[in-house]
Amino acid sequence: MKPTILVLGGGIGGVHAAKQLSREIGNEDGINLARILVFERKKQSLYAPSLTWLMVGKREQNEIYKELSKIEYNGIEVIEGEIEKIDPKAKTVTSNGKTCEGDYIIASLGVSQNNSANLISEGHNFYTVDGAESFHNELRSFTGNRISILVSSLPYKSPVAPYEAAMLIDNYLRENDKRQEVEIHLYTPEVKPMPFANSEISSHVVKLMQEKDIYYHPSHQFVKEKQDKIEFRTGSDDTFTANPGLLAYTPEHIAPAVLSEAGLTEDSGWVEPNPDTLETKFDNVYVIGDVIELSGEKNQPMPKAGIFAQHQAEVVAHNIARKISGKSPDRTFKYKGSYILDSGNRADKISGDFEKGGNQSSKSGALRHWEKVISEKAWFLNNF
Ligand SMILES: Cc1cc2nc3c(=O)[nH]c(=O)nc-3n(C[C@H](O)[C@H](O)[C@H](O)COP(=O)(O)OP(=O)(O)OC[C@H]3O[C@@H](n4cnc5c(N)ncnc54)[C@H](O)[C@@H]3O)c2cc1C
């Protein structure tokens, strides 16, 4: 019997894991040594890093999606539908009322957005395609004098996305000769940008905002919407109320219920696999991507980012391929990599080892902007 690997989720981690498995196991046309089943509720796979470009009209909706069926070759099959149940002991997954059994599971189900906490009636949730698009529609005809970006709660995926959104809006307003009239504000409960990185990186991002006259409000915990204003807690007894103007916000993130129901989450509410192998407490059941919560040397939660979901997919796919061929797993995962913060025509690339508090550096320039564009194109070309 061919081994069967159940890949849960057809987003960045799931697609990359399926493709890597297919390559590492030696699947090729006509010779498929393993079955790789990808379970996904949507017909299309979203490349979420492009949402900030959608907000400012640098992308159209149809440029940031691909049909998931395009990954169906070399042993990969897509099973469309909602995953209703995971049994990690039996290694079964139920979708559309049908249960499939596998030898291995890789779960990459991302985060769920808790919309019951969405009290911001006038704002745009730019962590969705509809929200990023509706923000752009309002931005195009905007005649007001204030735009706000709000990080509504922690943790949130993509640690630079709110900063990137603010910088891209700055760039959009400058290109359209409207910057003089508009204030840009960024509110966040974090004490500084990217608190898991070293202090030079955080200071560098603060300096970038100062250079662009973006008003930065750290340690501002969103409490509630009050008429058309937002109330924040800024200290144990202190509150602050602001009129946001045109508002884009990040939603509250939680782990998908199907993972908690399967007993895969811990007290943190997230999955905490073995940090080196990403195997959960259940044999041959792995988890990758945004649903993981692990801490680094500074005791700060490690960032949830597509770049790490991809590295994790590579490690897990490689180790599963070794196990299938009777060899011992020999790769481990480290939170090492690069993250690009785009400001329009130039960008800042932050690279290093994020588990070690001090070990990162940044490079700036127009080339970094093009590097981010090329990463997006490469994602689609390599996978679809
Ligand atoms: C605005 C924004 C900007 C970003 N910018 C960057 C960036 O510049 N660089 C970077 O590295 N990362 C960036 N990211 C983060 C990156 O998109 C995520 O870290 C990455 O997508 C995580 O991959 P994942 O596989 O864990 O989750 P996802 O890509 O979210 O995939 C999860 C998939 O699982 C599916 N799913 C969930 N539950 C079920 C179910 N019950 N049944 C069936 N299917 C289900 C979902 O539909 C989804 O397709 C950004 C994110 C956002 C929102």
The ligand as a MOL file (V3000), in Angstrom:
LIG
                    3D

  0  0  0     0  0            999 V3000
M  V30 BEGIN CTAB
M  V30 COUNTS 53 58 0 0 0
M  V30 BEGIN ATOM
M  V30 1 C -2.1730 41.3760 5.5070 0
M  V30 2 C -1.1790 40.2560 5.6310 0
M  V30 3 C 0.1250 40.4460 5.1970 0
M  V30 4 C 1.0700 39.4170 5.3320 0
M  V30 5 N 2.3570 39.6280 4.8940 0
M  V30 6 C 3.2760 38.6360 5.0160 0
M  V30 7 C 4.5990 38.8160 4.5280 0
M  V30 8 O 4.9410 39.8480 3.9580 0
M  V30 9 N 5.4920 37.7990 4.7110 0
M  V30 10 C 5.1490 36.6220 5.3360 0
M  V30 11 O 6.0040 35.7520 5.4820 0
M  V30 12 N 3.8830 36.4290 5.8060 0
M  V30 13 C 2.9470 37.3980 5.6620 0
M  V30 14 N 1.6640 37.1910 6.0870 0
M  V30 15 C 1.3550 35.9870 6.9010 0
M  V30 16 C 1.0750 34.7460 6.0420 0
M  V30 17 O 0.0380 34.9800 5.1330 0
M  V30 18 C 0.6920 33.5970 6.9710 0
M  V30 19 O 1.6800 33.4790 7.9720 0
M  V30 20 C 0.5920 32.2880 6.2020 0
M  V30 21 O -0.4810 32.3660 5.2890 0
M  V30 22 C 0.4070 31.1120 7.1620 0
M  V30 23 O 0.1950 29.9300 6.4460 0
M  V30 24 P -0.8080 28.8180 7.0440 0
M  V30 25 O -0.7620 27.6820 6.0890 0
M  V30 26 O -0.5050 28.5890 8.4820 0
M  V30 27 O -2.2530 29.5040 7.0110 0
M  V30 28 P -3.1020 30.0030 5.7740 0
M  V30 29 O -2.2510 30.4390 4.6530 0
M  V30 30 O -4.0580 31.0030 6.3560 0
M  V30 31 O -3.8990 28.7000 5.3100 0
M  V30 32 C -4.8420 28.0540 6.1260 0
M  V30 33 C -5.8630 27.3920 5.2010 0
M  V30 34 O -6.6500 26.4620 5.9420 0
M  V30 35 C -7.9870 26.5330 5.4980 0
M  V30 36 N -8.8690 26.0330 6.5750 0
M  V30 37 C -8.9130 26.4450 7.8720 0
M  V30 38 N -9.8090 25.7330 8.5650 0
M  V30 39 C -10.3450 24.8470 7.7010 0
M  V30 40 C -11.3310 23.8280 7.8290 0
M  V30 41 N -11.9490 23.5530 9.0030 0
M  V30 42 N -11.6600 23.0830 6.7250 0
M  V30 43 C -11.0380 23.3210 5.5260 0
M  V30 44 N -10.0910 24.2680 5.3480 0
M  V30 45 C -9.7600 25.0210 6.4220 0
M  V30 46 C -8.1920 28.0130 5.2060 0
M  V30 47 O -9.2880 28.2150 4.3070 0
M  V30 48 C -6.8390 28.3990 4.6070 0
M  V30 49 O -6.8330 28.3120 3.1950 0
M  V30 50 C 0.6810 38.1750 5.9130 0
M  V30 51 C -0.6470 37.9730 6.3230 0
M  V30 52 C -1.5670 38.9890 6.1700 0
M  V30 53 C -3.0080 38.7670 6.6150 0
M  V30 END ATOM
M  V30 BEGIN BOND
M  V30 1 1 1 2
M  V30 2 1 2 3
M  V30 3 2 2 52
M  V30 4 2 3 4
M  V30 5 1 4 5
M  V30 6 1 4 50
M  V30 7 2 5 6
M  V30 8 1 6 7
M  V30 9 1 6 13
M  V30 10 2 7 8
M  V30 11 1 7 9
M  V30 12 1 9 10
M  V30 13 2 10 11
M  V30 14 1 10 12
M  V30 15 2 12 13
M  V30 16 1 13 14
M  V30 17 1 14 15
M  V30 18 1 14 50
M  V30 19 1 15 16
M  V30 20 1 16 17
M  V30 21 1 16 18
M  V30 22 1 18 19
M  V30 23 1 18 20
M  V30 24 1 20 21
M  V30 25 1 20 22
M  V30 26 1 22 23
M  V30 27 1 23 24
M  V30 28 2 24 25
M  V30 29 1 24 26
M  V30 30 1 24 27
M  V30 31 1 27 28
M  V30 32 2 28 29
M  V30 33 1 28 30
M  V30 34 1 28 31
M  V30 35 1 31 32
M  V30 36 1 32 33
M  V30 37 1 33 34
M  V30 38 1 33 48
M  V30 39 1 34 35
M  V30 40 1 35 36
M  V30 41 1 35 46
M  V30 42 1 36 37
M  V30 43 1 36 45
M  V30 44 2 37 38
M  V30 45 1 38 39
M  V30 46 1 39 40
M  V30 47 2 39 45
M  V30 48 1 40 41
M  V30 49 2 40 42
M  V30 50 1 42 43
M  V30 51 2 43 44
M  V30 52 1 44 45
M  V30 53 1 46 47
M  V30 54 1 46 48
M  V30 55 1 48 49
M  V30 56 2 50 51
M  V30 57 1 51 52
M  V30 58 1 52 53
M  V30 END BOND
M  V30 END CTAB
M  END
